[in-house]
Amino acid sequence: MKSSQSGAKLSLVVISIIVLGVSAWFNQANAEDSPSKTQTQSELTIAD
């Protein structure tokens, strides 16, 4: 039981790191194409 719990936590950490890496790369690619300020503003309006 304990080993399965640690494995689940490890997979959660790995998934979160991958998501963070992809989002950071995606934001960097968008920043090259268009101003990053407009991108963050649109994301904030969607979140609200």
Backbone as a chain_set.jsonl record, in Angstrom:
{"seq": "MKSSQSGAKLSLVVISIIVLGVSAWFNQANAEDSPSKTQTQSELTIAD", "coords": {"N": [[0.839, -1.206, 0.0], [1.905, 1.253, 0.852], [3.948, 1.628, -1.027], [2.52, 1.97, -3.397], [1.243, 4.369, -2.898], [3.4, 6.175, -2.745], [4.295, 5.92, -5.344], [2.136, 7.026, -6.727], [2.266, 9.658, -5.836], [4.75, 10.356, -6.9], [4.259, 10.154, -9.658], [2.366, 12.164, -9.879], [3.942, 14.424, -9.31], [5.732, 14.295, -11.456], [3.979, 14.631, -13.635], [3.007, 17.224, -13.091], [5.369, 18.685, -13.373], [5.895, 18.279, -16.081], [3.65, 19.533, -17.214], [4.087, 22.175, -16.353], [6.474, 22.71, -17.697], [5.671, 22.488, -20.408], [3.74, 24.531, -20.538], [5.343, 26.75, -19.986], [7.061, 26.701, -22.194], [5.186, 27.057, -24.191], [4.221, 29.623, -23.579], [6.563, 31.058, -24.025], [6.884, 30.7, -26.777], [4.619, 32.039, -27.674], [5.235, 34.601, -26.817], [7.247, 35.284, -28.557], [5.887, 35.54, -30.949], [3.737, 37.39, -30.509], [3.115, 40.355, -28.449], [3.693, 39.791, -24.972], [2.164, 40.945, -23.003], [-0.506, 41.357, -23.9], [-1.273, 38.701, -24.099], [-1.233, 37.773, -21.419], [-3.222, 39.381, -20.342], [-5.534, 38.496, -21.703], [-5.633, 35.879, -20.745], [-6.15, 36.37, -18.054], [-8.724, 37.465, -18.151], [-10.159, 35.265, -19.076], [-9.834, 33.528, -16.927], [-11.246, 34.863, -14.932]], "CA": [[0.0, 0.0, 0.0], [2.748, 2.449, 0.932], [4.692, 1.796, -2.279], [1.614, 2.486, -4.42], [1.001, 5.771, -2.59], [4.588, 6.935, -3.135], [4.31, 5.924, -6.805], [1.131, 7.982, -7.18], [2.809, 10.999, -5.574], [5.838, 10.579, -7.849], [3.654, 10.401, -10.972], [1.745, 13.489, -9.797], [5.024, 15.398, -9.418], [6.248, 14.247, -12.827], [2.968, 15.229, -14.506], [2.982, 18.672, -12.847], [6.589, 19.254, -13.961], [5.716, 18.274, -17.541], [2.67, 20.579, -17.537], [4.756, 23.463, -16.174], [7.443, 22.868, -18.781], [4.944, 22.734, -21.662], [3.123, 25.863, -20.47], [6.417, 27.74, -20.088], [7.513, 26.702, -23.599], [4.089, 27.636, -24.97], [4.234, 31.066, -23.325], [7.744, 31.61, -24.682], [6.602, 30.715, -28.214], [3.648, 33.112, -27.901], [5.91, 35.878, -26.592], [8.014, 35.592, -29.764], [4.971, 35.92, -32.018], [2.99, 38.596, -30.157], [3.469, 40.901, -27.125], [3.249, 38.928, -23.885], [1.194, 41.663, -22.168], [-1.862, 41.064, -24.363], [-1.542, 37.302, -23.797], [-1.558, 37.637, -20.003], [-4.51, 40.038, -20.111], [-6.599, 37.616, -22.185], [-5.705, 34.752, -19.83], [-6.782, 36.817, -16.818], [-10.158, 37.618, -18.385], [-10.727, 33.917, -19.166], [-9.846, 32.974, -15.571], [-12.329, 35.51, -14.187]], "C": [[0.878, 1.261, 0.0], [3.484, 2.7, -0.388], [3.789, 2.377, -3.369], [1.33, 3.966, -4.169], [2.181, 6.634, -3.014], [4.682, 6.997, -4.655], [3.312, 6.93, -7.361], [1.633, 9.414, -6.977], [3.901, 11.331, -6.585], [5.276, 10.9, -9.235], [2.992, 11.779, -10.991], [2.793, 14.572, -9.977], [5.547, 15.457, -10.852], [5.276, 14.916, -13.786], [2.95, 16.736, -14.336], [4.207, 19.344, -13.467], [6.453, 19.324, -15.48], [4.75, 19.387, -17.953], [3.308, 21.961, -17.422], [5.739, 23.724, -17.317], [6.761, 23.187, -20.102], [4.338, 24.129, -21.662], [4.18, 26.952, -20.593], [6.911, 27.84, -21.528], [6.457, 27.349, -24.481], [4.053, 29.147, -24.803], [5.42, 31.723, -24.013], [7.51, 31.71, -26.189], [5.617, 31.838, -28.537], [4.311, 34.477, -27.757], [6.714, 36.274, -27.832], [7.099, 36.092, -30.878], [4.285, 37.256, -31.719], [3.427, 39.099, -28.782], [2.89, 40.047, -26.001], [2.188, 39.617, -23.024], [-0.231, 41.341, -22.599], [-2.236, 39.622, -24.025], [-1.96, 37.138, -22.335], [-2.909, 38.285, -19.699], [-5.654, 39.129, -20.548], [-6.742, 36.41, -21.259], [-6.401, 35.155, -18.527], [-8.286, 36.953, -17.004], [-10.831, 36.247, -18.466], [-10.84, 33.316, -17.764], [-10.985, 33.584, -14.752], [-13.677, 35.014, -14.69]], "O": [[0.628, 2.206, -0.748], [3.627, 3.845, -0.816], [4.241, 3.188, -4.177], [1.19, 4.738, -5.118], [1.989, 7.709, -3.581], [5.104, 8.015, -5.204], [3.596, 7.611, -8.347], [1.448, 10.273, -7.839], [3.972, 12.458, -7.074], [5.759, 11.81, -9.908], [3.049, 12.483, -12.0], [2.57, 15.536, -10.71], [5.775, 16.539, -11.394], [5.69, 15.683, -14.656], [2.885, 17.465, -15.326], [4.105, 20.438, -14.021], [6.849, 20.314, -16.096], [4.999, 20.1, -18.925], [3.102, 22.819, -18.28], [5.815, 24.837, -17.836], [7.217, 24.061, -20.839], [4.408, 24.836, -22.667], [3.941, 27.973, -21.238], [7.151, 28.939, -22.028], [6.781, 28.096, -25.405], [3.875, 29.874, -25.78], [5.296, 32.833, -24.532], [7.898, 32.7, -26.81], [5.76, 32.514, -29.557], [3.983, 35.407, -28.493], [6.85, 37.461, -28.129], [7.484, 36.963, -31.659], [4.254, 38.146, -32.569], [4.045, 38.352, -28.024], [1.735, 39.627, -26.067], [1.391, 38.937, -22.377], [-1.083, 41.077, -21.75], [-3.39, 39.345, -23.699], [-2.933, 36.441, -22.044], [-3.661, 37.772, -18.871], [-6.647, 39.005, -19.831], [-7.861, 35.961, -21.009], [-7.158, 34.366, -17.96], [-9.051, 36.594, -16.109], [-11.949, 36.079, -17.98], [-11.836, 32.664, -17.45], [-11.619, 32.885, -13.961], [-14.717, 35.44, -14.19]]}, "num_chains": 1, "name": "protein.A"}
